[in-house]
Amino acid sequence: MFYKNKVLLIHKNSLIKERITNYLRENEYGVIVAHNIDNIINLTEGMQPDIIVWGETLTAKAKNVLMDLKNHEQHKSIPIIALIADIELFDRLEIEKYGIFDILDTMPNLSELKLKIRLNINNARQLNHYRHEIERQRDISDVQFDLFRLNDFNHICELVSDHIYELYRPDILISVISNNETDEIEYKRLFLREQDSSYNAHPILDVPIWQDYFLSSNQADSQKIKNKNLLNIISSTNLNARHFYQFPVIAGNTSWGVFILGLDERISNQAFGEITILSGSLGLRLNNLSTKGESKARKRQDD
């Protein structure tokens, strides 16, 4: 039977434990029963429960186990409901430091327990989602900061290309960036997720379409690729994916290159927007460096 959510249950009273287990399973929860405190860490690591229902006495040993869960990077976000009788307000505040999210009686009302489980799982997932989004935005900000700290053309291109591959894990990533000071494609790289490898030499990196299609125009937008000629050229080099997306590296009237992502699943709107920001930031930085170079050259001529 397929269970939507998994509950790790430990309880000192075997009859209550059995009642809770049967009730939750009847309501389509998968229940993992821990027979003693020593099993909690191993079961959490092996089964990855969505929530822990804790009915054991909070001994010093139990508190140590709870602290281990709270301090573990992968387990600290798992909500814990403690089944403890007649707890005082001071004790409620005290046990929060052990990662306990909610408290019910030792023998709780089962309908209330089910409601608490659902609410705590939903709240934990929302918190994890917000935490993940904050981390993604921080990563993008860090890349943008590093872009304007570095001055080497290849290092700048590599920074953005590596970040796109590591964060979004496309099946295929083609990076082709020209150096407008030499009018040559100076940075070209192919990432293949199936092999988890990158290549600086591949037939797709040397086709003339990069100059003809992307570098000769600054009107290209970030979008799903529908140009059959381009798709045929990509597939002719044995690079296959259900969907291909282009993210031109453009600043002002200058086209520097393009990132092309191949995926078997459609790209999310969020990822699409973030990669567009990254490719645009790279274009701005390359334009900035090019302008600085032109200013230095004019200054030398004036001197």
WOJOVEN-V368173 format. One record per helix or strand of 2 or more residues. SS is the DSSP state (helix for helix, strand for strand). FROM is the first residue (numbers start at 1). LEN is the number of residues. If there is no record, write none. Layout:
# WOJOVEN-V368173
ss=<SS/SS>
from=<FROM/FROM>
len=<LEN/LEN>
This chain:
# WOJOVEN-V368173
ss=<strand/helix/strand/helix/strand/helix/strand/helix/strand/helix/helix/strand/strand/strand/helix/helix/strand/helix/strand/strand/helix>
from=<5/14/29/37/51/60/79/89/102/110/153/172/184/197/203/209/223/228/243/254/269>
len=<7/13/5/11/5/12/5/10/3/38/16/8/9/3/4/7/2/9/9/10/34>
